[in-house]
Amino acid sequence: MNNNNNKKVESGSAPESNNKNTTGSWKRFLGKKWVFPGVNLAAAALILTFMWWIQGNNQSTTNTDVGIEISDPSNDGNGTAPVNAQVEDFYAMPYHLEETRVSVAMDFYDDDATVEERSKAMVNYAGAFKVHTGIDYSIDSKETFDVLAAKSGTVVRSESDPLVGNLVEIEHPDGLVSVYQSLSNVLVNVGDEVSQGQIFAEAGQNVYEKDLGVHLHFELRKDSVAVNPNEYLFGSEDSAATDNAQETIAPEVDGAKAK
C-alpha cells in the first residue's frame, strides 16, 4: 500500500515540475537583452502598416470620380484668363489708344527728373510757378477728344471748379483715386459705377492752364497725395504694367460716347 501511495505522489508532482520548467524558460527568454527591442520594432512595423493601409484607402476615396465637375472661373475654356481680369491689373490711358494725335503737353513734376524736364513740368499761374501734379494730354490742333476711365471704380466727385474747370474723381478698389480736370460734356454723377475704358467726358479748357487750350489734366492720388501716373499707366515708358501686360483696348459702353 505504501509503495502505491508513493507512486501516486510522485506521479502527481510531475505537472507542477513541468509548470516550473515552463515559467523558468519564459523568464530566461524575457531576460535576454534583444527581446523587448525586438517586440517594440515588431509593434511599430504593425502600426506603420496599418497607417499606410488607412492612407491608401483615403486617397482612393478622394480620387474617386463622383460625377461633380469643378469649373475654374479664371479660365475661359481655351486655356486663357478672361480679358477683364488682365485689364484690371493696370491703369489704362485715359484716351483711345488709336487716337495717335493725342500727346503729352505737360508731364508730371518728378524730383528725380533732369533739370530740363523739371523746368518743363512747372505751371505759370498768376505770376507764380507751381509744380505740375499730373499729366496733361492734348492734340496739337486743339481739338477735343474722348476721356476714358483709366480703371473701374466709383465716381466720388463730379463738379465744376472755377479754376480747373469741370472735374471728375473716381475711387478704385486698390485705394487710388484718378482725377480728371479740364473736362467738357461730363456724363457721370457722384455714385455712378464706371468701367475701365468707359467714355464719360471730353477734353475741355480751364483757367489754371489756359495757355494749353483744349486738354485733359490727369492725376493719380494715393492717400490724397499726387503720385506719378507714369508709374501706373499702361503704355508709359516708366510703367511696370507696360512690361507685364498686353495692350488691350476696353470696349466702349453703349450710350456713353459724348455727342
C-alpha positions as CSV (number, residue, x, y, z in Angstrom):
1,M,0.0,0.0,0.0
2,N,2.7,2.5,0.9
3,N,4.5,1.9,-2.4
4,N,1.3,2.6,-4.3
5,N,0.8,5.8,-2.4
6,N,4.3,6.9,-3.1
7,K,3.9,6.3,-6.8
8,K,0.7,8.4,-6.7
9,V,2.5,11.2,-5.0
10,E,5.4,11.1,-7.5
11,S,3.1,11.0,-10.5
12,G,1.0,13.9,-9.0
13,S,4.1,16.1,-8.7
14,A,5.1,15.9,-12.4
15,P,2.7,18.6,-13.7
16,E,4.0,21.0,-11.0
17,S,7.5,20.4,-12.1
18,N,6.6,21.0,-15.8
19,N,5.0,24.3,-14.9
20,K,8.1,25.4,-13.1
21,N,10.2,24.5,-16.0
22,T,8.0,26.4,-18.4
23,T,8.0,29.5,-16.2
24,G,11.7,29.4,-16.0
25,S,12.0,29.2,-19.7
26,W,9.9,32.3,-20.2
27,K,11.9,34.2,-17.6
28,R,15.1,33.2,-19.3
29,F,13.7,34.2,-22.7
30,L,12.4,37.5,-21.5
31,G,15.7,38.1,-19.7
32,K,17.6,38.3,-23.0
33,K,18.5,41.9,-24.0
34,W,17.2,41.7,-27.5
35,V,13.6,40.6,-26.6
36,F,12.0,43.9,-25.7
37,P,13.6,45.9,-28.5
38,G,12.5,43.3,-31.0
39,V,8.9,43.4,-29.7
40,N,8.9,47.1,-29.9
41,L,10.1,47.0,-33.5
42,A,7.5,44.5,-34.5
43,A,4.8,46.6,-32.9
44,A,6.0,49.7,-34.7
45,A,6.0,47.8,-38.0
46,L,2.4,46.7,-37.5
47,I,1.3,50.3,-36.6
48,L,3.0,51.7,-39.8
49,T,1.5,49.1,-41.9
50,F,-1.9,49.9,-40.6
51,M,-1.4,53.6,-41.2
52,W,-0.3,53.1,-44.8
53,W,-3.4,50.9,-45.3
54,I,-5.7,53.7,-44.0
55,Q,-3.9,56.3,-46.0
56,G,-4.2,54.3,-49.2
57,N,-8.0,53.9,-48.7
58,N,-8.5,57.6,-48.1
59,Q,-6.5,58.5,-51.3
60,S,-8.6,56.0,-53.2
61,T,-11.8,57.6,-51.9
62,T,-10.6,61.1,-52.7
63,N,-9.6,60.2,-56.3
64,T,-12.9,58.5,-57.0
65,D,-14.9,60.3,-59.7
66,V,-18.2,61.3,-58.0
67,G,-19.5,63.0,-61.2
68,I,-19.1,66.6,-59.9
69,E,-17.3,69.0,-62.3
70,I,-15.5,71.9,-60.7
71,S,-15.1,74.8,-63.0
72,D,-12.2,77.4,-62.8
73,P,-13.6,80.9,-63.0
74,S,-10.2,82.2,-64.1
75,N,-10.2,80.1,-67.3
76,D,-12.5,80.6,-70.2
77,G,-12.1,77.1,-71.5
78,N,-9.4,77.9,-74.0
79,G,-6.5,78.0,-71.6
80,T,-6.6,81.8,-71.2
81,A,-7.8,84.1,-68.4
82,P,-10.7,86.4,-69.1
83,V,-9.7,89.7,-70.6
84,N,-11.3,91.8,-67.8
85,A,-9.1,90.0,-65.2
86,Q,-6.0,91.1,-67.0
87,V,-7.2,94.6,-67.9
88,E,-7.9,95.5,-64.3
89,D,-4.3,94.7,-63.3
90,F,-3.2,98.1,-64.6
91,Y,-4.3,101.7,-65.3
92,A,-5.2,102.3,-68.9
93,M,-4.5,105.5,-70.8
94,P,-7.4,108.0,-70.3
95,Y,-8.0,108.3,-74.0
96,H,-8.4,106.0,-77.0
97,L,-5.0,104.4,-77.9
98,E,-5.9,104.5,-81.6
99,E,-6.1,108.3,-81.3
100,T,-2.5,108.8,-82.2
101,R,-2.7,112.6,-82.3
102,V,-3.0,112.8,-78.6
103,S,0.3,113.5,-76.9
104,V,1.7,114.7,-73.6
105,A,1.5,118.5,-73.4
106,M,3.0,118.7,-69.9
107,D,4.4,115.9,-67.8
108,F,4.3,115.2,-64.0
109,Y,6.9,117.0,-62.0
110,D,9.3,114.4,-60.8
111,D,12.0,115.2,-58.3
112,D,14.3,112.6,-59.8
113,A,14.0,114.0,-63.4
114,T,16.6,116.2,-65.1
115,V,16.7,120.0,-64.6
116,E,15.3,120.5,-68.1
117,E,12.4,118.0,-67.5
118,R,11.5,119.6,-64.2
119,S,11.5,123.1,-65.7
120,K,9.0,121.9,-68.3
121,A,6.7,120.5,-65.6
122,M,6.0,123.9,-64.0
123,V,2.7,125.7,-64.3
124,N,2.9,129.5,-64.5
125,Y,-0.3,130.9,-62.9
126,A,-0.8,134.4,-61.7
127,G,2.9,135.2,-61.9
128,A,4.0,132.2,-59.8
129,F,5.4,128.8,-60.9
130,K,3.9,125.7,-59.4
131,V,4.9,122.1,-59.8
132,H,2.7,120.1,-62.1
133,T,0.9,117.3,-60.2
134,G,-0.4,115.3,-63.2
135,I,-0.1,114.8,-66.9
136,D,-1.7,117.0,-69.5
137,Y,-2.8,115.4,-72.8
138,S,-3.8,117.4,-75.9
139,I,-4.0,117.4,-79.7
140,D,-1.8,120.0,-81.5
141,S,-4.8,121.2,-83.4
142,K,-6.6,121.9,-80.1
143,E,-9.4,119.6,-81.0
144,T,-11.3,117.8,-78.3
145,F,-11.2,114.0,-77.7
146,D,-12.9,111.4,-75.6
147,V,-11.9,111.0,-72.0
148,L,-11.9,107.4,-70.7
149,A,-11.9,105.9,-67.2
150,A,-8.4,104.6,-66.5
151,K,-9.7,101.9,-64.3
152,S,-13.0,100.7,-63.0
153,G,-14.4,102.4,-59.9
154,T,-16.9,104.7,-58.3
155,V,-17.4,108.4,-59.0
156,V,-16.8,110.3,-55.8
157,R,-16.7,113.8,-57.2
158,S,-18.2,115.4,-60.3
159,E,-18.5,119.2,-60.3
160,S,-17.4,122.4,-61.9
161,D,-14.4,124.3,-60.4
162,P,-13.7,127.9,-61.4
163,L,-10.0,127.3,-61.6
164,V,-9.5,123.8,-63.1
165,G,-12.8,123.6,-64.9
166,N,-15.2,120.6,-64.9
167,L,-13.7,117.7,-62.9
168,V,-14.4,114.1,-62.1
169,E,-12.7,111.9,-59.5
170,I,-13.0,108.1,-59.5
171,E,-12.1,105.9,-56.5
172,H,-10.7,102.5,-57.3
173,P,-10.6,99.2,-55.4
174,D,-6.8,99.5,-54.8
175,G,-7.3,102.7,-52.9
176,L,-6.1,105.1,-55.5
177,V,-8.2,107.9,-56.9
178,S,-7.9,109.0,-60.6
179,V,-8.6,112.7,-61.2
180,Y,-9.7,114.2,-64.5
181,Q,-9.8,118.0,-64.9
182,S,-10.4,120.5,-67.7
183,L,-13.4,118.5,-69.0
184,S,-16.4,119.1,-71.1
185,N,-19.7,117.2,-71.7
186,V,-19.4,115.2,-68.5
187,L,-21.7,112.2,-68.5
188,V,-21.4,110.9,-64.9
189,N,-22.5,111.9,-61.4
190,V,-21.4,111.1,-57.9
191,G,-22.1,107.5,-57.0
192,D,-22.0,106.2,-60.6
193,E,-20.0,103.0,-61.2
194,V,-17.7,103.2,-64.2
195,S,-15.8,100.5,-66.1
196,Q,-12.3,100.7,-67.3
197,G,-12.3,102.3,-70.8
198,Q,-15.7,103.8,-70.4
199,I,-16.1,107.2,-72.1
200,F,-17.5,109.7,-69.5
201,A,-16.4,113.1,-70.8
202,E,-14.5,115.1,-73.4
203,A,-11.3,117.2,-73.1
204,G,-12.0,120.9,-72.5
205,Q,-10.4,124.1,-71.2
206,N,-9.8,125.7,-67.8
207,V,-8.4,128.9,-66.3
208,Y,-5.5,127.4,-64.5
209,E,-3.8,126.1,-67.6
210,K,-5.5,128.3,-70.2
211,D,-2.3,128.5,-72.4
212,L,-2.8,124.8,-73.2
213,G,-6.2,125.4,-74.7
214,V,-8.3,122.2,-75.0
215,H,-6.6,119.5,-73.0
216,L,-7.1,116.8,-70.3
217,H,-5.4,117.1,-67.0
218,F,-5.0,113.6,-65.4
219,E,-3.8,112.7,-61.9
220,L,-3.5,109.7,-59.7
221,R,-3.7,110.2,-55.9
222,K,-2.8,107.9,-53.1
223,D,-3.9,108.9,-49.6
224,S,-4.8,112.4,-51.1
225,V,-1.2,112.9,-52.4
226,A,-0.5,113.1,-56.1
227,V,1.7,110.2,-57.4
228,N,3.5,109.9,-60.7
229,P,0.9,108.5,-63.1
230,N,3.8,107.2,-65.4
231,E,4.5,104.5,-62.8
232,Y,0.9,103.1,-63.1
233,L,-0.3,103.8,-66.6
234,F,0.0,101.0,-69.1
235,G,1.7,102.4,-72.2
236,S,4.0,104.7,-70.3
237,E,7.7,104.0,-70.5
238,D,8.1,104.1,-66.7
239,S,5.2,101.8,-66.0
240,A,5.7,98.3,-64.7
241,A,2.3,97.5,-66.2
242,T,3.6,98.1,-69.7
243,D,6.2,95.4,-69.2
244,N,3.9,92.8,-67.8
245,A,0.6,93.3,-69.6
246,Q,-0.5,93.0,-73.2
247,E,-2.1,96.0,-74.8
248,T,-5.9,95.8,-74.6
249,I,-8.5,98.4,-75.6
250,A,-11.6,98.1,-73.4
251,P,-14.9,98.2,-75.3
252,E,-17.0,101.4,-75.2
253,V,-20.1,101.4,-73.0
254,D,-23.3,101.7,-75.1
255,G,-24.6,105.3,-75.0
256,A,-21.5,106.6,-73.2
257,K,-19.9,108.4,-76.1
258,A,-20.4,112.1,-76.0
259,K,-22.1,113.6,-78.9
